Amino acid sequence: MSLKVPEGLETERTLIRPFKGDDLDGFYTFMSDGEATKYLLFTADQKTFEGTKELLDKTIANYDNEEQIYALAVERKANGNFIGSIGFGPDWKGSGYQMFWMILPEYWKKGYGIEVTKKLLEYAFSILGLELMTAYSHPDNIASEKLALKLGMVDNGIVDIEFFDEPHVQFVIRKDDLNQLL
């Protein structure tokens, strides 16, 4: 199923938009931060400058694919700084979609994660017509778990995912559940 990548979504403090070449420095800052990527599936090569550039180029090229992954940049409106990424793609464990969020550590615990994930869920449910969204989190990633629960996602427990070294916690939210939070 091909879905339209949003040209841009706006929250009170952020712009959520497709990546562009100018995001390389900010994206590399994220990718090379061991704390930011601690629980994520990036390889050591992808965390190098060249690997990050290659990943960014693939991300941008992917916007035109049939089975695209929505990897979007999060920009802070106040200064235009890259502060993270959010998106979704085909669910590894089902036929629907799964979402992800990644925020630079200096912006943690400031409400950016909940602000941008709510906005992307609103877009996915109201504009794209999706009915369900899943997220996966490493069991030790307490901050990610708290964000999922704050969104109103339901903890479905630990699941095995074929290419992960460890099981992950699966969270699910339905369109109607998000509507109750808004």
Long-range contacts (C-beta under 8 A, 24 or more apart in sequence): 1-67, 2-66, 2-67, 2-68, 3-68, 3-70, 3-128, 4-127, 4-128, 5-63, 5-68, 5-70, 5-72, 6-70, 6-72, 6-123, 6-127, 9-72, 9-119, 9-120, 9-123, 10-77, 10-119, 11-115, 11-116, 11-118, 11-119, 12-115, 13-76, 13-77, 13-78, 13-112, 13-115, 14-74, 14-75, 14-76, 14-77, 14-83, 14-112, 14-115, 14-116, 14-119, 15-74, 15-75, 15-77, 16-72, 16-73, 16-74, 16-75, 16-86, 16-116, 16-119, 16-120, 17-72, 17-73, 17-75, 18-60, 18-63, 18-72, 18-73, 19-56, 19-59, 19-60, 19-71, 19-72, 19-73, 19-85, 20-60, 20-73, 21-56, 21-60, 23-56, 23-73, 23-82, 24-52, 24-53, 24-56, 25-82, 26-73, 26-81, 26-82, 26-83, 27-52, 27-55, 27-56, 27-73, 27-82, 27-85, 28-52, 28-53, 29-82, 29-104, 30-82, 30-84, 30-85, 30-102, 30-104, 31-55, 33-104, 33-105, 35-105, 36-102, 36-103, 36-104, 36-105, 37-102, 38-141, 39-137, 39-138, 39-140, 39-141, 39-144, 40-102, 41-164, 70-120, 72-120, 74-103, 74-112, 74-116, 76-107, 76-112, 83-107, 83-112, 84-112, 84-116, 86-116, 86-117, 86-120, 87-120, 88-120, 88-124, 88-133, 91-134, 92-136, 92-161, 92-162, 93-134, 93-159, 93-161, 93-170, 94-134, 96-130, 96-131, 96-132, 96-133, 96-134, 97-124, 97-130, 97-132, 97-133, 97-134, 98-133, 98-134, 98-135, 98-136, 99-124, 99-133, 99-134, 99-135, 100-135, 101-144, 101-147, 108-143, 113-143, 113-147, 114-147, 114-150, 114-151, 117-147, 117-151, 118-151, 118-178, 118-181, 118-182, 121-151, 121-173, 121-178, 122-178, 122-182, 125-175, 125-178, 125-179, 130-175, 131-174, 131-175, 132-172, 132-173, 132-174, 132-175, 133-172, 133-173, 134-170, 134-171, 134-172, 135-170, 135-171, 135-172, 136-161, 136-168, 136-169, 136-170, 136-171, 137-168, 137-169, 137-171, 138-166, 138-168, 138-169, 139-166, 139-167, 139-168, 139-169, 145-169, 145-171, 151-178, 151-181, 152-177, 152-178, 152-180, 152-181, 153-177
